């Protein structure tokens, strides 16, 4: 009797034979790329296995690079700024931030929200985020992008209100 799964196609895989192994129904499949793979039939039918091992590896690495592009490789410094901002604000042991209760705008909870603001407000790779009034939190009206040099110059003045002279 021919197994009902034989000849069925699931994603990239076509089942060419089935057999029992360790009490589980397994199958040999042919991937679209021509490679064969063995797996438990249930995992193929439910879609947790979609292709042969090499095609799966290629797909995973493609997905990872899509994710990286989505966040924008050029915005890796921006991502760092965002992460640091969040961890500084959440650090209850931080002597300065916790005392002044420095927080960040709720629209910046997500990186996308932060990125949108940053790109509309002159962010460039290499710039650092600065709070215009250092007693207030991170929000769109209290933040600007400065070069590291400008930012440390401000820090050295004890962060008194920004004065370009
Ligand atoms: Zn394949």
Boltz pocket constraint, residues with backbone or C-beta under 6 A from the ligand:
constraints:
  - pocket:
      binder: B
      contacts: [[A, 12], [A, 31], [A, 32], [A, 33], [A, 34], [A, 35], [A, 51], [A, 52], [A, 53], [A, 54], [A, 55], [A, 56]]
      max_distance: 6.0
